[in-house]
């Protein structure tokens, strides 16, 4: 699985927290709600209990995992394992 470059706050894309107790942590956007997005990391913040955070407190990384992108297009739910794997692959690149 390979990531590709993308822009802004797309479901399935990776973001970095700029504020709060989770500052500098990497998350995947699991949903969008106006000026807020739901984010999860697959461990502490799972898909079942995502964190709701304002977009201004997040930095888009410009990385979109192909598995997550496909699931987002097909309206299939993300799995915690998919999210953990996407973050792991980003950190290796």
C-alpha positions as protocol buffer text, in pm:
chain_id: "A"
residue {
  index: 1
  type: UNK
  ca { x: 0 y: 0 z: 0 }
}
residue {
  index: 2
  type: UNK
  ca { x: 130 y: 331 z: -99 }
}
residue {
  index: 3
  type: UNK
  ca { x: 28 y: 685 z: -13 }
}
residue {
  index: 4
  type: UNK
  ca { x: -20 y: 969 z: -254 }
}
residue {
  index: 5
  type: UNK
  ca { x: -13 y: 1345 z: -229 }
}
residue {
  index: 6
  type: UNK
  ca { x: -343 y: 1526 z: -171 }
}
residue {
  index: 7
  type: UNK
  ca { x: -483 y: 1850 z: -36 }
}
residue {
  index: 8
  type: UNK
  ca { x: -669 y: 1973 z: 271 }
}
residue {
  index: 9
  type: UNK
  ca { x: -909 y: 1774 z: 488 }
}
residue {
  index: 10
  type: UNK
  ca { x: -1027 y: 1471 z: 295 }
}
residue {
  index: 11
  type: UNK
  ca { x: -1170 y: 1164 z: 468 }
}
residue {
  index: 12
  type: UNK
  ca { x: -891 y: 908 z: 495 }
}
residue {
  index: 13
  type: UNK
  ca { x: -609 y: 1163 z: 488 }
}
residue {
  index: 14
  type: UNK
  ca { x: -347 y: 1202 z: 759 }
}
residue {
  index: 15
  type: UNK
  ca { x: -323 y: 1514 z: 975 }
}
residue {
  index: 16
  type: UNK
  ca { x: -100 y: 1633 z: 1257 }
}
residue {
  index: 17
  type: UNK
  ca { x: -246 y: 1793 z: 1568 }
}
residue {
  index: 18
  type: UNK
  ca { x: -123 y: 2151 z: 1623 }
}
residue {
  index: 19
  type: UNK
  ca { x: -290 y: 2210 z: 1961 }
}
residue {
  index: 20
  type: UNK
  ca { x: -416 y: 2035 z: 2270 }
}
residue {
  index: 21
  type: UNK
  ca { x: -283 y: 1749 z: 2478 }
}
residue {
  index: 22
  type: UNK
  ca { x: -239 y: 1546 z: 2157 }
}
residue {
  index: 23
  type: UNK
  ca { x: -13 y: 1807 z: 1995 }
}
residue {
  index: 24
  type: UNK
  ca { x: 224 y: 1664 z: 1727 }
}
residue {
  index: 25
  type: UNK
  ca { x: 36 y: 1332 z: 1711 }
}
residue {
  index: 26
  type: UNK
  ca { x: -65 y: 1184 z: 1375 }
}
residue {
  index: 27
  type: UNK
  ca { x: -431 y: 1099 z: 1308 }
}
residue {
  index: 28
  type: UNK
  ca { x: -655 y: 992 z: 1019 }
}
residue {
  index: 29
  type: UNK
  ca { x: -966 y: 1190 z: 934 }
}
residue {
  index: 30
  type: UNK
  ca { x: -1264 y: 956 z: 972 }
}
residue {
  index: 31
  type: UNK
  ca { x: -1543 y: 1209 z: 914 }
}
residue {
  index: 32
  type: UNK
  ca { x: -1621 y: 1574 z: 844 }
}
residue {
  index: 33
  type: UNK
  ca { x: -1872 y: 1792 z: 1031 }
}
residue {
  index: 34
  type: UNK
  ca { x: -1859 y: 2152 z: 902 }
}
residue {
  index: 35
  type: UNK
  ca { x: -1564 y: 2328 z: 1065 }
}
residue {
  index: 36
  type: UNK
  ca { x: -1489 y: 2012 z: 1264 }
}
residue {
  index: 37
  type: UNK
  ca { x: -1345 y: 1677 z: 1163 }
}
residue {
  index: 38
  type: UNK
  ca { x: -1346 y: 1344 z: 1343 }
}
residue {
  index: 39
  type: UNK
  ca { x: -1001 y: 1192 z: 1385 }
}
residue {
  index: 40
  type: UNK
  ca { x: -872 y: 858 z: 1506 }
}
residue {
  index: 41
  type: UNK
  ca { x: -533 y: 689 z: 1547 }
}
residue {
  index: 42
  type: UNK
  ca { x: -661 y: 332 z: 1583 }
}
residue {
  index: 43
  type: UNK
  ca { x: -520 y: 295 z: 1937 }
}
residue {
  index: 44
  type: UNK
  ca { x: -618 y: 552 z: 2200 }
}
residue {
  index: 45
  type: UNK
  ca { x: -867 y: 717 z: 1966 }
}
residue {
  index: 46
  type: UNK
  ca { x: -1050 y: 438 z: 1789 }
}
residue {
  index: 47
  type: UNK
  ca { x: -1294 y: 450 z: 1500 }
}
residue {
  index: 48
  type: UNK
  ca { x: -1573 y: 373 z: 1745 }
}
residue {
  index: 49
  type: UNK
  ca { x: -1483 y: 675 z: 1960 }
}
residue {
  index: 50
  type: UNK
  ca { x: -1315 y: 937 z: 1737 }
}
residue {
  index: 51
  type: UNK
  ca { x: -1205 y: 1279 z: 1860 }
}
residue {
  index: 52
  type: UNK
  ca { x: -1389 y: 1581 z: 1722 }
}
residue {
  index: 53
  type: UNK
  ca { x: -1146 y: 1863 z: 1651 }
}
residue {
  index: 54
  type: UNK
  ca { x: -1159 y: 2199 z: 1473 }
}
residue {
  index: 55
  type: UNK
  ca { x: -979 y: 2209 z: 1140 }
}
residue {
  index: 56
  type: UNK
  ca { x: -775 y: 2512 z: 1250 }
}
residue {
  index: 57
  type: UNK
  ca { x: -609 y: 2292 z: 1514 }
}
residue {
  index: 58
  type: UNK
  ca { x: -491 y: 2039 z: 1256 }
}
residue {
  index: 59
  type: UNK
  ca { x: -213 y: 2047 z: 996 }
}
residue {
  index: 60
  type: UNK
  ca { x: -281 y: 1847 z: 678 }
}
residue {
  index: 61
  type: UNK
  ca { x: 19 y: 1625 z: 604 }
}
residue {
  index: 62
  type: UNK
  ca { x: -57 y: 1567 z: 237 }
}
residue {
  index: 63
  type: UNK
  ca { x: -66 y: 1187 z: 264 }
}
residue {
  index: 64
  type: UNK
  ca { x: -360 y: 968 z: 162 }
}
residue {
  index: 65
  type: UNK
  ca { x: -345 y: 593 z: 213 }
}
residue {
  index: 66
  type: UNK
  ca { x: -489 y: 405 z: -85 }
}
residue {
  index: 67
  type: UNK
  ca { x: -684 y: 154 z: 126 }
}
residue {
  index: 68
  type: UNK
  ca { x: -848 y: 430 z: 328 }
}
residue {
  index: 69
  type: UNK
  ca { x: -916 y: 634 z: 13 }
}
residue {
  index: 70
  type: UNK
  ca { x: -1088 y: 336 z: -151 }
}
residue {
  index: 71
  type: UNK
  ca { x: -1299 y: 269 z: 158 }
}
residue {
  index: 72
  type: UNK
  ca { x: -1398 y: 637 z: 176 }
}
residue {
  index: 73
  type: UNK
  ca { x: -1505 y: 636 z: -192 }
}
residue {
  index: 74
  type: UNK
  ca { x: -1707 y: 317 z: -140 }
}
residue {
  index: 75
  type: UNK
  ca { x: -1859 y: 442 z: 189 }
}
residue {
  index: 76
  type: UNK
  ca { x: -1716 y: 144 z: 376 }
}
residue {
  index: 77
  type: UNK
  ca { x: -1620 y: 180 z: 744 }
}
residue {
  index: 78
  type: UNK
  ca { x: -1256 y: 222 z: 842 }
}
residue {
  index: 79
  type: UNK
  ca { x: -1100 y: -42 z: 1064 }
}
residue {
  index: 80
  type: UNK
  ca { x: -863 y: 50 z: 1347 }
}
residue {
  index: 81
  type: UNK
  ca { x: -605 y: -184 z: 1190 }
}
residue {
  index: 82
  type: UNK
  ca { x: -625 y: 10 z: 860 }
}
residue {
  index: 83
  type: UNK
  ca { x: -566 y: 338 z: 1042 }
}
residue {
  index: 84
  type: UNK
  ca { x: -272 y: 205 z: 1243 }
}
residue {
  index: 85
  type: UNK
  ca { x: -117 y: 61 z: 926 }
}
residue {
  index: 86
  type: UNK
  ca { x: -158 y: 389 z: 734 }
}
residue {
  index: 87
  type: UNK
  ca { x: 12 y: 586 z: 1014 }
}
residue {
  index: 88
  type: UNK
  ca { x: 289 y: 326 z: 1035 }
}
residue {
  index: 89
  type: UNK
  ca { x: 354 y: 345 z: 659 }
}
residue {
  index: 90
  type: UNK
  ca { x: 363 y: 726 z: 671 }
}
residue {
  index: 91
  type: UNK
  ca { x: 621 y: 722 z: 950 }
}
residue {
  index: 92
  type: UNK
  ca { x: 838 y: 478 z: 752 }
}
residue {
  index: 93
  type: UNK
  ca { x: 841 y: 699 z: 442 }
}
